[in-house]
């Protein structure tokens, strides 16, 4: 599931563990010329996009999502938590009671599929970050619904990950059970989960944990001059820099969560720096990178959307809105108009054949979070 590289010393090839999600093969895409002057999306479009996403990917029996339009297998365990976040975004946008039912259904789907969220099952859960994506979503579901069951599952999951992943000697969180590396995909989500649990419970130990992991991450995973987030840090080796939007996004989310609680401007400055790197260094013609060549990385921009919009809304940074809307408008303009499905590469038309839920998810997520112009 992850790409694993082994560390060797000195003049030998120095490599690292990457938390980018694994490849599942490649697929040719439609590359015909596109209209570069997209019109603005609307609230109705946001509903249309979500309805289409559910039509082609939601498994009403399993109450989880398929991996592709072939509907022959469920999406990866960690991505279901991202889709659950999407469902919560839709409820917050629409306040539709049917969407609250969807939120509760997806919890039950995960409960049925993943051994009742038994965090000690090392077959179901085989890396720490997969757990933490669910812990974040469970805590948010409690905030949204008030259901104490969700909170208890989130607390148990957080404790399981913390006790197995945290390095008390050197700080930071290991992403896997073998402790082969400390990655952005576990450290920044841990901060976000801890801050949500702190807000719910008032237990200051969660705030202490969030501060500890954020400080370690800023020192070891963030390039101070640019806001570039490293994918991983292994031992005493330099950070392994690989640009992924979800790492940029969760770094923003962690900083904004601490900023909202403490009002310390340094956190907001960090978030803006990270967003600036993403906008100016990772984009082509202003469009976010087309991650996920028929693999799970297609979902990465859906995660980025979640936390980039928090910078805009909770951080009061509306200067990024035009950039975000331009990405949405372009991706929506280039949808498969027969199915209303969108694609990971916003600059080209969505393929008309089989596509993954991962690569179809980010524009839908952006549309639920970003107000139309």
Secondary structure by P-SEA (a helix, b strand, c coil): ccbbbbbbccccbbbbbbccccccbbbbbbbcccccccccccaaaaaaaaaaaaacccccccccccccccccccccaaaaaaaaaaaaaaaaacccaaaaaaaaaaaaaaaaaccccccccccccccaaaaaaaaaaaaaaaaacccaaaaaaaaaaaaaaaacccccccccccccccccccccccaaaaaaaaaaaaaacccaaaaaaaaaaaaaaaaccccccccccccccccccccbbbbbaaaaaaaaaaaaaaaaacccaaaaaaaaaaaaaaacccccccccccccccccccaaaaaaaaaaaaaacccccccaaaaaaaaaaaaaaacccccccccccccccccccccccccccaaaaaaaccccc
